[in-house]
């Protein structure tokens, strides 16, 4: 049956619903799809959609209430709630149980009373009653349902079911709105032969080849498992091994999507470059800096491309932990749209030691349920594997792999218990002594400020072309220039040079130094740093010197206390830890942490209460710790000119086209944006303008505030450079 009402300009509601219903056969989804836009048949909305009015009454709540009244006696309370919440929330974020029960029970609520009046008007339409099979408005059912909701308690499985239903609805709804079609996934065409051909062109490395054979043989012996781990030292070739494993799993189980996640945006592009050489134009990158259009022809299709990328609808997605955990735990519509893509997928989590410590406990609870409920396979990889699940099968012969490696040793370096300035001077002296031995040196500090102060201390003592700085206050182009300048031609070897840096080097930066120094950090970070000394194992055994924190600690206190106890117990009196002996120590370290592990933010408790708002708040705090005291600043560009062009476009484009235009401009400006601490911005002593259109501060003339070799200048650097000039 066709209705004469519109859901979108020029689009019949009945067509919109039919296309969405075809996306999934789940009965609850079909009900949600059928009723989600029920409220749009109101006179108010129809006038709005025909541009006869500038305003329409909200349609989500009346749609949800109509669904409840029609199905109150047909479904149990949980099923009713799942569908009701999906419909009610499909243009916002998932609503918490307490909020909805209060809304429904409170008979003084003007929102519900007004909405029921709107529902009565819709029920008066005979064609609508016929299409939806309506009975009658029953206001008592609404209050009864509210009390039933208030009594509900939920499980972790319920949480997954609610998220999956909601995600499917908002995904199918938005896809149909953009394309006027029902979504059909692309075929998964990633032949293993392409990978084998690529590997055949690489230099022979029997150690890596044997590791790959062992891992894949162990997979063949454990085909029915849904969670695997690969624990192996750095340099073993986990990227290509995991790709082959993912493709085999997909082939064996008829899975149509691979989602490969990495902790840091900075290494997505280089991982994508490898995968693109194997499967050209078949890898979809998704992170906050990704561009959705590259030529004029595709600009007109911007919204569709952007949507398919952000919803992870493509068959091979390369993204970040940030995006994955927001999909798992955020209540926001824009984050939940990806959740349904985790269904029937192979999900790779590379470098899992970088997952925030506060999430380890909830992952132990959620991962097995996610794998089972979503019919998906998870593969966790790390050189230092935390206990994120106790139901995984380890595929790597980790003891043998670690026993074969002895590229470095860990040693303790005492620094005086003095003020930070004195400690930095001692470090500088130690670095110079190592450099005098002809060694290349990398020193990693925990804060940008201290990395800059150490670099400054060394600047007058080391030749300019032998000393380098790397930190997140540097624009991407300048970080890339430093890495290129460090390496020997066509090699990752660093000879006779010194690099002072922050944690930006810990993952994805392929450099090989003779010796390293590392400020105390969680053990997994220290091991990652160790992977940058004697990386290829072609030199004499290297040393990574570890020294205590210079001032305040930036890492989780539980992790730091455990690391300090572990290292000091083993590195006293000049003793060392050999790489070949480190696996047992790592496992003991994480086992001791597991005993202390708690769900300190009570995420599981919030899940069982369906307190989506609180869950979302926790994950935002964990992944955006610095958001409250940093600002995004664009350097070297006058945003006034961008704003002028924006207002010119505003005269030509409708609001959705204008939104797309602004998003494209923000993507184009991304290479010039830094996140800078508020105190460092304030130290400039100038009024820094902010574009309200683009939501960015900007500094047009950067000569006195930015240096390509140092990045954004802190006060101590500006004073030095001013004195020099």
C-alpha positions, -999 to 999 in steps of 0.1 A, spaced: 0 0 0 12 35 -9 7 65 13 4 100 -1 26 115 27 62 125 23 92 116 45 117 138 27 113 163 -1 98 145 -31 100 111 -14 69 91 -3 70 78 33 58 44 22 88 41 -2 112 53 25 98 27 50 99 -2 24 135 5 15 145 5 52 126 -26 61 144 -45 33 178 -39 51 173 -65 78 150 -94 85 151 -91 123 115 -88 135 122 -61 160 141 -41 134 112 -44 110 88 -30 136 112 -1 143 116 6 106 78 5 101 70 30 129 101 52 131 87 80 109 50 75 118 49 110 133 58 125 99 22 121 86 11 149 109 -2 180 92 25 201 107 53 180 92 37 177 58 34 215 56 71 217 66 83 191 41 64 210 13 80 242 24 47 257 33 59 262 69 93 268 85 87 246 115 74 211 123 66 193 155 90 166 165 81 132 150 103 107 170 83 106 203 48 103 187 62 75 165 75 57 195 43 61 215 22 48 186 44 18 184 40 10 221 2 14 220 -1 -9 190 23 -36 203 19 -34 241 2 -68 243 23 -85 216 58 -81 229 75 -84 263 86 -53 282 123 -55 271 114 -59 234 90 -30 237 117 -9 253 144 -18 227 121 -7 198 106 23 217 141 36 225 154 31 190 125 50 175 125 77 202 162 83 198 168 79 161 175 116 156 194 121 188 214 98 210 203 66 228 182 78 258 189 64 292 163 42 309 157 65 338 150 95 316 125 76 295 107 60 325 104 94 342 91 109 309 64 82 306 53 80 342 51 118 349 15 126 340 23 163 343 48 160 315 37 186 289 59 168 263 39 136 265 5 153 268 12 174 237 26 144 219 -5 123 226 -26 151 211 -5 149 180 -10 111 179 -48 115 182 -48 137 151 -28 112 132 -50 83 143 -79 102 128 -65 97 93 -82 66 78 -54 59 53 -28 60 80 -49 36 102 -51 12 73 -14 13 64 -1 9 100 -30 -14 111 -39 10 140 -65 2 167 -71 32 189 -52 57 211 -48 42 246 -32 67 269 -33 43 299 -9 20 280 17 48 280 17 51 317 16 14 323 46 10 299 64 37 319 61 18 351 71 -15 334 102 3 321 111 16 356 111 -20 368 133 -34 341 169 -46 347 193 -53 319 222 -75 311 254 -69 290 237 -90 263 207 -66 264 231 -37 260 245 -53 228 210 -61 214 198 -25 221 228 -10 204 226 -33 174 189 -25 169 194 12 172 225 12 150 207 -8 122 178 16 123 198 49 121 221 34 95 194 22 72 174 54 77 202 77 68 214 56 39 179 56 24 176 93 30 208 99 10 204 73 -17 166 65 -19 177 28 -18 180 0 5 216 -7 15 232 -37 -2 268 -45 10 295 -47 -16 309 -81 -23 340 -90 -3 366 -95 -31 401 -96 -14 418 -127 -29 447 -141 -9 466 -144 -42 472 -106 -42 488 -108 -8 510 -138 -18 522 -119 -49 531 -89 -28 550 -110 -2 569 -127 -30 584 -93 -40 597 -86 -5 632 -94 7 634 -129 21 631 -132 58 629 -167 71 622 -157 107 591 -137 96 580 -165 72 582 -191 99 563 -170 124 535 -165 98 534 -203 91 532 -211 128 504 -185 135 483 -197 105 488 -234 114 476 -226 149 446 -209 134 438 -240 113 438 -260 145 413 -236 162 388 -227 135 358 -224 158 373 -197 181 359 -161 180 387 -144 198 424 -148 189 456 -131 203 489 -127 186 517 -119 211 550 -114 193 580 -91 196 583 -60 174 597 -65 139 580 -99 134 557 -87 106 524 -87 125 508 -63 100 510 -87 70 504 -118 92 472 -103 106 460 -93 71 465 -129 59 447 -142 90 418 -118 86 413 -128 49 414 -165 58 389 -161 85 366 -141 62 368 -168 36 363 -197 60 333 -181 77 316 -162 49 324 -129 66 319 -98 44 339 -71 63 373 -66 78 378 -37 103 414 -30 111 420 -6 141 451 11 153 457 34 183 471 64 165 459 84 135 496 91 127 502 55 115 470 48 97 482 64 64 514 42 63 494 11 71 469 20 44 498 25 20 509 -11 25 474 -25 21 467 -3 -9 497 -18 -27 480 -52 -23 444 -41 -30 445 -9 -49 415 14 -43 398 -11 -20 409 2 14 387 27 33 404 49 59 384 65 86 397 89 112 390 126 120 414 139 93 403 116 64 392 133 32 360 121 16 364 136 -19 394 141 -42 381 156 -74 352 177 -87 333 147 -100 331 132 -66 323 165 -48 287 161 -58 286 127 -42 303 140 -10 275 131 14 272 95 2 309 89 3 313 105 37 284 85 51 297 51 38 331 59 53 318 71 87 294 42 91 321 16 82 298 3 55 327 -5 31 341 -41 31 376 -31 44 379 -4 70 411 10 85 404 31 116 414 41 151 407 27 186 390 60 193 364 53 166 359 17 177 354 24 214 331 53 207 310 29 186 310 5 215 303 28 244 290 62 232 254 71 232 257 95 203 239 89 170 270 96 149 290 70 169 264 43 171 259 43 133 291 22 131 280 -5 156 260 -25 132 290 -28 109 307 -49 137 282 -76 129 296 -105 108 331 -88 107 367 -97 114 379 -70 138 417 -65 142 430 -45 172 467 -38 167 489 -25 195 462 -33 221 485 -22 249 475 14 240 439 8 250 432 29 282 438 9 313 403 19 326 387 -1 298 405 -34 304 379 -47 329 348 -39 308 365 -55 278 370 -87 297 333 -87 302 322 -75 268 345 -90 242 332 -126 245 296 -114 243 303 -91 214 320 -119 194 291 -143 201 262 -118 198 275 -102 166 288 -133 149 322 -117 146 358 -126 152 382 -104 171 420 -106 167 441 -88 194 478 -81 187 507 -67 207 543 -72 218 531 -66 253 497 -82 256 475 -70 285 448 -94 298 418 -80 279 401 -113 277 404 -147 292 386 -166 264 411 -161 236 433 -186 217 469 -174 214 482 -181 179 518 -171 181 545 -194 195 554 -165 217 580 -182 239 600 -193 209 597 -159 192 610 -140 222 637 -166 229 651 -159 194 653 -122 200 680 -105 220 684 -71 203 684 -50 234 686 -49 272 669 -27 297 691 -8 322 684 17 349 699 52 348 700 72 380 693 109 377 697 132 407 667 139 429 669 176 421 648 201 402 639 193 367 664 217 352 693 198 369 679 164 358 678 176 322 714 188 324 725 153 336 705 137 308 722 160 282 756 150 295 748 113 293 735 117 257 766 136 246 789 109 261 770 82 241 772 103 210 809 107 214 812 69 211 798 73 176 763 60 185 730 73 173 708 81 203 670 85 208 657 99 241 619 98 248 604 121 274 568 122 287 560 158 281 565 182 252 579 209 275 607 187 288 615 174 253 620 210 242 641 219 272 664 189 267 667 198 230 675 234 239 701 222 264 718 202 237 715 228 210 747 246 218 767 214 224 758 193 193 762 201 156 729 214 141 726 187 115 731 160 141 704 170 165 666 166 160 634 172 179 600 154 173 568 161 192 531 168 186 536 206 186 551 201 151 530 202 120 528 168 101 550 180 72 578 190 97 575 157 116 579 139 83 609 160 73 626 151 106 621 114 101 634 116 65 664 136 76 673 111 104 674 80 81 702 69 59 692 67 22 668 38 15 671 26 51 656 29 85 691 31 100 701 63 120 738 70 122 756 95 143 724 115 151 705 124 182 667 125 184 648 140 213 611 133 212 579 124 230 557 93 227 550 101 190 578 77 181 564 47 199 542 33 172 546 33 134 578 52 132 603 28 115 637 41 129 667 21 141 690 37 167 721 24 184 710 33 219 679 47 237 668 65 268 633 65 281 616 84 309 597 60 331 563 51 315 540 21 316 560 -11 308 542 -16 275 554 19 264 590 11 274 590 -21 254 576 -1 224 605 23 227 629 -6 229 617 -16 195 635 15 181 670 4 192 688 -22 172 654 -27 155 667 -50 127 690 -70 151 720 -64 129 742 -46 154 757 -55 188 731 -57 215 717 -22 223 708 -7 256 677 12 265 683 33 296 653 40 318 653 69 342 627 80 367 601 107 359 615 142 356 586 159 373 549 150 373 534 118 360 511 119 330 501 82 330 477 62 351 490 59 386 482 21 389 502 14 358 531 36 369 534 22 404 533 -14 390 560 -6 364 582 11 389 580 -19 413 587 -43 385 617 -25 371 634 -15 403 631 -50 416 650 -63 386 674 -35 377 690 -28 410 728 -28 414 735 -25 377 715 -56 366 697 -57 332 667 -73 316 674 -90 283 649 -90 255 649 -128 253 638 -129 290 612 -102 288 581 -122 279 578 -139 313 583 -106 330 556 -89 309 531 -117 316 539 -115 354 534 -78 352 500 -80 335 489 -108 358 497 -87 389 477 -58 373 448 -81 366 445 -88 403 442 -51 409 419 -45 379 385 -29 387 358 -13 367 367 20 384 342 40 364 315 15 370 308 11 332 293 -24 337 269 -10 364 259 18 341 253 -7 312 230 -28 334 210 4 342 210 14 306 225 47 316 238 55 282 245 92 291 269 82 319 286 55 297 291 81 270 305 106 295 331 81 308 344 72 273 346 109 264 367 116 295 390 86 288 397 95 252 396 133 255 415 139 287 432 170 274 402 185 257 395 207 287 428 224 286 439 223 249 426 242 219 427 234 182 448 262 165 454 266 127 488 280 119 498 302 90 463 307 75 439 337 79 405 322 86 389 355 78 395 348 42 380 313 46 349 328 63 344 352 34 344 323 10 320 305 33 295 334 33 298 336 -5 289 299 -7 260 304 17 243 325 -9 245 297 -34 240 265 -15 212 250 6 220 242 43 230 206 37 253 216 8 268 243 29 275 219 57 293 196 32 313 226 19 324 235 55 334 199 62 355 197 31 373 229 40 380 217 75 395 185 60 417 206 37 429 227 66 437 197 89 474 195 80 478 230 95 461 224 128 477 217 161 462 209 195 480 234 219 477 236 256 458 266 268 486 278 291 510 278 261 486 298 240 481 323 269 519 327 272 519 345 238 503 375 255 482 383 225 445 381 216 442 350 194 411 353 171 387 324 168 365 315 139 330 306 152 322 293 117 350 267 118 354 264 155 392 270 154 416 296 168 440 308 142 474 326 140 482 340 105 517 352 111 536 324 128 572 336 124 576 344 161 555 315 174 565 285 153 598 270 141 599 240 117 626 223 138 610 229 172 573 232 165 550 256 184 573 276 207 569 275 244 581 306 265 615 293 272 622 287 235 609 321 225 632 338 251 662 319 237 654 327 201 647 364 209 681 366 227 698 349 197 683 373 173 
